[in-house]
Amino acid sequence: MANDEAAEARIQELTADMEERRKRIARGGGEVRVRKQHAAGKLTARERVARLVDEGSFAELGVFVEPIDGEGRVDAPGEGVVTGHGRIDGRPVYVFSQDFTVVGGSLG
């Protein structure tokens, strides 16, 4: 029984960590870069996707993908491109949007 409780506690810990990472990634390159994007009259990648697809239909793929450079990982919240699938007027679509608040919107 103790092993089951320990396993459940570990699962809850990992799930909480994953959700915190997901929230950090959803904020893109951070408040300063998002404000800069808005000041230029532009939306963030996730804002553009949200306006494009039917409400609540978008499922982001590769949320936890992290860019790397020749030396290893780059310190960035996720990749510079938001990808996934959703619906537009009820029809299934796959979309991507470059997130210029994260590594200039670059991929990989």
FIKOLZA-1660 file (N, C-alpha, C; in steps of 0.1 Angstrom, whole numbers, plus 5000, padded with zeros to 4 digits):
% residues 108
   i   px   py   pz ch aa at
   1 5008 4988 5000  A  M  N
   1 5000 5000 5000  A  M CA
   1 5009 5013 5000  A  M  C
   2 5020 5012 5008  A  A  N
   2 5029 5024 5008  A  A CA
   2 5035 5027 4995  A  A  C
   3 5038 5017 4987  A  N  N
   3 5043 5019 4973  A  N CA
   3 5033 5025 4964  A  N  C
   4 5020 5021 4966  A  D  N
   4 5010 5028 4958  A  D CA
   4 5008 5042 4961  A  D  C
   5 5009 5046 4974  A  E  N
   5 5008 5060 4978  A  E CA
   5 5020 5068 4973  A  E  C
   6 5032 5062 4974  A  A  N
   6 5044 5069 4970  A  A CA
   6 5043 5071 4954  A  A  C
   7 5038 5061 4947  A  A  N
   7 5037 5062 4933  A  A CA
   7 5027 5073 4929  A  A  C
   8 5016 5073 4936  A  E  N
   8 5005 5083 4934  A  E CA
   8 5011 5097 4937  A  E  C
   9 5018 5099 4948  A  A  N
   9 5024 5112 4951  A  A CA
   9 5034 5116 4940  A  A  C
  10 5042 5107 4935  A  R  N
  10 5051 5110 4925  A  R CA
  10 5044 5114 4912  A  R  C
  11 5034 5108 4908  A  I  N
  11 5026 5111 4896  A  I CA
  11 5020 5125 4898  A  I  C
  12 5015 5128 4910  A  Q  N
  12 5009 5142 4912  A  Q CA
  12 5020 5152 4911  A  Q  C
  13 5032 5149 4916  A  E  N
  13 5043 5159 4916  A  E CA
  13 5047 5161 4901  A  E  C
  14 5048 5150 4894  A  L  N
  14 5052 5152 4880  A  L CA
  14 5042 5159 4871  A  L  C
  15 5029 5156 4874  A  T  N
  15 5018 5163 4867  A  T CA
  15 5018 5178 4870  A  T  C
  16 5020 5181 4883  A  A  N
  16 5021 5196 4887  A  A CA
  16 5032 5202 4880  A  A  C
  17 5044 5196 4879  A  D  N
  17 5055 5202 4872  A  D CA
  17 5053 5204 4857  A  D  C
  18 5046 5194 4851  A  M  N
  18 5043 5195 4837  A  M CA
  18 5033 5206 4834  A  M  C
  19 5023 5208 4843  A  E  N
  19 5014 5219 4841  A  E CA
  19 5021 5233 4843  A  E  C
  20 5030 5234 4852  A  E  N
  20 5037 5246 4855  A  E CA
  20 5046 5249 4842  A  E  C
  21 5052 5239 4837  A  R  N
  21 5060 5241 4824  A  R CA
  21 5051 5245 4813  A  R  C
  22 5039 5239 4812  A  R  N
  22 5030 5242 4801  A  R CA
  22 5026 5257 4802  A  R  C
  23 5023 5262 4814  A  K  N
  23 5019 5276 4816  A  K CA
  23 5031 5285 4813  A  K  C
  24 5043 5282 4817  A  R  N
  24 5055 5290 4813  A  R CA
  24 5056 5291 4798  A  R  C
  25 5055 5280 4792  A  I  N
  25 5057 5279 4777  A  I CA
  25 5046 5288 4770  A  I  C
  26 5033 5287 4775  A  A  N
  26 5022 5294 4770  A  A CA
  26 5024 5309 4770  A  A  C
  27 5032 5314 4780  A  R  N
  27 5035 5328 4781  A  R CA
  27 5046 5333 4771  A  R  C
  28 5051 5324 4763  A  G  N
  28 5060 5327 4752  A  G CA
  28 5073 5332 4758  A  G  C
  29 5079 5342 4751  A  G  N
  29 5092 5348 4755  A  G CA
  29 5091 5357 4767  A  G  C
  30 5080 5358 4773  A  G  N
  30 5079 5366 4785  A  G CA
  30 5071 5379 4783  A  G  C
  31 5068 5385 4794  A  E  N
  31 5060 5397 4794  A  E CA
  31 5065 5409 4786  A  E  C
  32 5078 5411 4787  A  V  N
  32 5085 5422 4780  A  V CA
  32 5084 5420 4765  A  V  C
  33 5087 5408 4760  A  R  N
  33 5086 5405 4746  A  R CA
  33 5072 5405 4741  A  R  C
  34 5062 5401 4749  A  V  N
  34 5048 5401 4745  A  V CA
  34 5043 5415 4744  A  V  C
  35 5047 5424 4753  A  R  N
  35 5043 5438 4753  A  R CA
  35 5049 5445 4740  A  R  C
  36 5062 5441 4737  A  K  N
  36 5068 5447 4725  A  K CA
  36 5060 5443 4712  A  K  C
  37 5056 5430 4712  A  Q  N
  37 5048 5425 4701  A  Q CA
  37 5035 5433 4700  A  Q  C
  38 5028 5435 4711  A  H  N
  38 5015 5442 4711  A  H CA
  38 5017 5456 4707  A  H  C
  39 5028 5463 4712  A  A  N
  39 5031 5477 4709  A  A CA
  39 5033 5479 4694  A  A  C
  40 5038 5468 4687  A  A  N
  40 5040 5469 4673  A  A CA
  40 5027 5466 4665  A  A  C
  41 5016 5464 4673  A  G  N
  41 5003 5461 4667  A  G CA
  41 5002 5447 4662  A  G  C
  42 5010 5438 4668  A  K  N
  42 5010 5424 4664  A  K CA
  42 5005 5415 4676  A  K  C
  43 4999 5404 4672  A  L  N
  43 4995 5394 4682  A  L CA
  43 5006 5384 4684  A  L  C
  44 5005 5377 4695  A  T  N
  44 5014 5366 4697  A  T CA
  44 5010 5354 4688  A  T  C
  45 5018 5344 4687  A  A  N
  45 5015 5332 4679  A  A CA
  45 5003 5325 4684  A  A  C
  46 5001 5323 4697  A  R  N
  46 4990 5316 4703  A  R CA
  46 4977 5325 4701  A  R  C
  47 4978 5338 4702  A  E  N
  47 4967 5347 4700  A  E CA
  47 4962 5346 4685  A  E  C
  48 4972 5345 4676  A  R  N
  48 4968 5344 4662  A  R CA
  48 4961 5331 4659  A  R  C
  49 4966 5320 4665  A  V  N
  49 4960 5307 4663  A  V CA
  49 4946 5307 4669  A  V  C
  50 4944 5313 4681  A  A  N
  50 4931 5313 4688  A  A CA
  50 4921 5321 4680  A  A  C
  51 4925 5331 4673  A  R  N
  51 4916 5338 4664  A  R CA
  51 4912 5331 4652  A  R  C
  52 4921 5322 4647  A  L  N
  52 4919 5315 4635  A  L CA
  52 4910 5303 4636  A  L  C
  53 4912 5295 4646  A  V  N
  53 4905 5282 4647  A  V CA
  53 4892 5284 4656  A  V  C
  54 4883 5274 4654  A  D  N
  54 4871 5274 4662  A  D CA
  54 4875 5274 4677  A  D  C
  55 4867 5281 4685  A  E  N
  55 4870 5282 4699  A  E CA
  55 4871 5268 4706  A  E  C
  56 4882 5266 4713  A  G  N
  56 4883 5254 4721  A  G CA
  56 4888 5242 4713  A  G  C
  57 4890 5243 4700  A  S  N
  57 4893 5232 4691  A  S CA
  57 4908 5229 4690  A  S  C
  58 4917 5239 4693  A  F  N
  58 4931 5238 4691  A  F CA
  58 4938 5228 4701  A  F  C
  59 4945 5219 4695  A  A  N
  59 4954 5210 4704  A  A CA
  59 4968 5212 4699  A  A  C
  60 4976 5218 4708  A  E  N
  60 4990 5221 4704  A  E CA
  60 4998 5208 4705  A  E  C
  61 5007 5206 4695  A  L  N
  61 5016 5195 4694  A  L CA
  61 5030 5200 4698  A  L  C
  62 5038 5191 4704  A  G  N
  62 5052 5194 4707  A  G CA
  62 5054 5206 4716  A  G  C
  63 5045 5207 4726  A  V  N
  63 5045 5218 4735  A  V CA
  63 5059 5219 4742  A  V  C
  64 5064 5207 4746  A  F  N
  64 5076 5207 4754  A  F CA
  64 5089 5206 4746  A  F  C
  65 5088 5207 4733  A  V  N
  65 5100 5207 4724  A  V CA
  65 5108 5219 4728  A  V  C
  66 5121 5218 4729  A  E  N
  66 5130 5229 4732  A  E CA
  66 5141 5230 4721  A  E  C
  67 5144 5243 4717  A  P  N
  67 5154 5245 4707  A  P CA
  67 5168 5241 4712  A  P  C
  68 5177 5238 4702  A  I  N
  68 5191 5235 4706  A  I CA
  68 5199 5243 4696  A  I  C
  69 5211 5245 4700  A  D  N
  69 5221 5251 4691  A  D CA
  69 5233 5242 4690  A  D  C
  70 5244 5246 4684  A  G  N
  70 5255 5237 4682  A  G CA
  70 5262 5233 4695  A  G  C
  71 5259 5240 4706  A  E  N
  71 5265 5237 4719  A  E CA
  71 5255 5229 4728  A  E  C
  72 5243 5227 4724  A  G  N
  72 5233 5221 4733  A  G CA
  72 5220 5228 4733  A  G  C
  73 5213 5228 4744  A  R  N
  73 5200 5235 4745  A  R CA
  73 5201 5250 4746  A  R  C
  74 5191 5257 4740  A  V  N
  74 5190 5271 4741  A  V CA
  74 5180 5273 4753  A  V  C
  75 5183 5283 4761  A  D  N
  75 5174 5286 4772  A  D CA
  75 5162 5294 4767  A  D  C
  76 5151 5287 4763  A  A  N
  76 5139 5293 4758  A  A CA
  76 5127 5285 4762  A  A  C
  77 5116 5292 4764  A  P  N
  77 5104 5284 4768  A  P CA
  77 5097 5278 4756  A  P  C
  78 5101 5266 4752  A  G  N
  78 5095 5259 4741  A  G CA
  78 5102 5263 4728  A  G  C
  79 5096 5259 4717  A  E  N
  79 5101 5262 4704  A  E CA
  79 5096 5275 4699  A  E  C
  80 5102 5281 4689  A  G  N
  80 5098 5293 4683  A  G CA
  80 5086 5292 4673  A  G  C
  81 5080 5280 4672  A  V  N
  81 5069 5278 4664  A  V CA
  81 5058 5270 4671  A  V  C
  82 5046 5276 4671  A  V  N
  82 5035 5269 4677  A  V CA
  82 5028 5260 4666  A  V  C
  83 5027 5247 4669  A  T  N
  83 5020 5238 4659  A  T CA
  83 5009 5230 4665  A  T  C
  84 5000 5226 4657  A  G  N
  84 4989 5218 4663  A  G CA
  84 4978 5216 4653  A  G  C
  85 4967 5211 4658  A  H  N
  85 4955 5209 4649  A  H CA
  85 4943 5214 4656  A  H  C
  86 4933 5218 4648  A  G  N
  86 4920 5223 4654  A  G CA
  86 4910 5222 4643  A  G  C
  87 4900 5231 4644  A  R  N
  87 4890 5232 4634  A  R CA
  87 4887 5246 4630  A  R  C
  88 4884 5248 4617  A  I  N
  88 4880 5261 4612  A  I CA
  88 4867 5259 4605  A  I  C
  89 4856 5266 4610  A  D  N
  89 4843 5263 4605  A  D CA
  89 4839 5249 4605  A  D  C
  90 4844 5242 4616  A  G  N
  90 4841 5228 4618  A  G CA
  90 4849 5218 4610  A  G  C
  91 4858 5223 4601  A  R  N
  91 4866 5214 4593  A  R CA
  91 4880 5213 4600  A  R  C
  92 4885 5200 4600  A  P  N
  92 4898 5198 4606  A  P CA
  92 4910 5204 4598  A  P  C
  93 4919 5211 4606  A  V  N
  93 4930 5217 4600  A  V CA
  93 4943 5215 4608  A  V  C
  94 4954 5216 4602  A  Y  N
  94 4967 5217 4610  A  Y CA
  94 4973 5230 4607  A  Y  C
  95 4978 5237 4618  A  V  N
  95 4983 5250 4617  A  V CA
  95 4996 5252 4624  A  V  C
  96 5004 5262 4619  A  F  N
  96 5016 5266 4627  A  F CA
  96 5016 5281 4627  A  F  C
  97 5023 5286 4637  A  S  N
  97 5024 5301 4638  A  S CA
  97 5038 5303 4644  A  S  C
  98 5046 5312 4638  A  Q  N
  98 5059 5315 4643  A  Q CA
  98 5057 5324 4656  A  Q  C
  99 5064 5321 4666  A  D  N
  99 5063 5328 4679  A  D CA
  99 5075 5337 4680  A  D  C
 100 5074 5349 4675  A  F  N
 100 5086 5358 4675  A  F CA
 100 5090 5363 4689  A  F  C
 101 5083 5359 4699  A  T  N
 101 5088 5362 4713  A  T CA
 101 5097 5352 4718  A  T  C
 102 5099 5341 4711  A  V  N
 102 5108 5330 4715  A  V CA
 102 5118 5327 4703  A  V  C
 103 5130 5329 4706  A  V  N
 103 5141 5327 4697  A  V CA
 103 5138 5332 4683  A  V  C
 104 5132 5344 4682  A  G  N
 104 5129 5351 4670  A  G CA
 104 5119 5343 4661  A  G  C
 105 5112 5333 4666  A  G  N
 105 5102 5326 4658  A  G CA
 105 5109 5315 4650  A  G  C
 106 5121 5312 4653  A  S  N
 106 5129 5301 4645  A  S CA
 106 5125 5287 4650  A  S  C
 107 5127 5278 4641  A  L  N
 107 5124 5264 4644  A  L CA
 107 5138 5257 4645  A  L  C
 108 5139 5250 4656  A  G  N
 108 5151 5241 4658  A  G CA
 108 5163 5248 4662  A  G  C
% end
